Amino acid sequence: MAKVCQITGKKVQVGNNVSHANNKTKRTFAPNLQTKRFFVPEKGEWVTLKLCASAIKTINKKGITAVMKEAKANGFLK
């Protein structure tokens, strides 16, 4: 599965490692992804999502239903 957050759409970014001698080599910056299960009371079932840490904080603040509705509107969820 891809290294993409299912709520925010954050994905791997590419950048450079820069040495003391100013040599540059390519590297990747991966999002802090966690696999987490949430209970959705409207559906009465558990949903497993691959999320970044900031998305987990957003779910704790707004609630899973509101966040999933926004993600579907933005095209990140099916």
N, C-alpha and C positions, 0 to 999 in steps of 0.2 A: 504494500500500500504506500502511496506517496506521502512525503513529509509535508502535509498541508493540514492546517487547522480547519475543521469542518464548520466552524462558526464564523471566524474572522477572515478566513482565506489566507492567513499568513503562510508563507512558504519559504523555502531555502533561498537565500540571497548569496551572491558571489562577490568576493572582494579579494584583497591582497594581504598576505603576510609581508610585513616590511621589516627587514633585518636592520641591525645597527649600521651596517655598511650600505643601507638603502637599496638592498636587493629585494625585488618583488616577486613573489610566487603566489599563484592562485590558491584560494581556499574558499570554503563555504561557511556560511553562518546559518545554522539550522534553528528553527523555532523550538521552544521548550514544550514539546508535545507530551501529553499524558493521555492514557486511555481511561475513560471514566464512565460509569453507569449512572443514569438519572432516572427517577421514577416520574412519569408524566401522568398526573392525576386525571386529565381530561380523557386520555386514551386508556388509562388503567393498565399501562404496561411499562416495562423498563426499556430504556434506549441507551445503547452504547455509542459513545462519540469519541473521536480522537481530537483533543483540544489542546490549545496552548494555555499556559498558566493565566494569561490575561483574560481569556475567554471564561475560564472557571470563575475568576473573580467577578466578571460581568454577570454570569448566571447566578452567583450568590447574591448579587445586588438586585437584579431585575426579575429573576425567576426563569425557569427553564422554558415555559410556554412562550413568553414574550420574546426571549432570545431566539428560539427556534423559528418563530414567525418572521422576525427580522432577517434571519439567515436565509430562509426560503425566498423572501422578497429580493434579497441581494444576489440570489443564485448560487449560494454556497451549499445548500442542502437540496435534496430531491423532493 
